[in-house]
């Protein structure tokens, strides 16, 4: 795990509802809703282990 890795904003910006993502801390989850306009887009993600979380996409680090 490289915590200092840059956020992949191109990837995050392309995410859509229904996409399955992996997060270092919360694990596997599905995007259930997106709100706001980039760069303030907030994703509501239902993580299998951690439950529902809201993350700002410009700061979120996901694994593809």
For each residue, the residues with C-beta under 8 A, 3 or more apart:
1: 24
2: 5
3: 24
4:
5: 2 61
6:
7: 12 58 59 60 61
8: 11 12 61 62 64
9: 12 13 39 57 58
10: 13 14
11: 8 14 15 62 64
12: 7 8 9 15 57 58 60 62
13: 9 10 38 41 57
14: 10 11
15: 11 12 19 21 31 34 43 57 62
16: 19 31 34
17: 31 32 33 34
18: 30 31
19: 15 16 30 31
20: 28 29 30 31
21: 15 28 29 30 31 45 62 63
22: 27 28 29 62 63 64
23: 26 27 28 29 45 47 55 60 61 62 63
24: 1 3 61 63
25: 50
26: 23 29 45 47 49 50 53
27: 22 23 47 48 49 50
28: 20 21 22 23 47 48 49
29: 20 21 22 23 26 45 46 47 48 50 53
30: 18 19 20 21 45 46
31: 15 16 17 18 19 20 21 34 43 44 45
32: 17 44 45 46 52
33: 17 43 44
34: 15 16 17 31 41 42 43 44
35: 41 42 44
36: 40 41 42
37: 40 41
38: 13 41 57 58
39: 9 57 58
40: 36 37 56 58
41: 13 34 35 36 37 38 56 57 58
42: 34 35 36 54 55 56 57
43: 15 31 33 34 54 55 56 57 60
44: 31 32 33 34 35 52 53 54
45: 21 23 26 29 30 31 32 52 53 54 55
46: 29 30 32 51 52
47: 23 26 27 28 29 50 51 52 53
48: 27 28 29
49: 26 27 28
50: 25 26 27 29 47 53
51: 46 47
52: 32 44 45 46 47
53: 26 29 44 45 47 50
54: 42 43 44 45
55: 23 42 43 45 59 60
56: 40 41 42 43 59 60
57: 9 12 13 15 38 39 41 42 43 60
58: 7 9 12 38 39 40 41
59: 7 55 56
60: 7 12 23 43 55 56 57
61: 5 7 8 23 24
62: 8 11 12 15 21 22 23
63: 21 22 23 24
64: 8 11 22
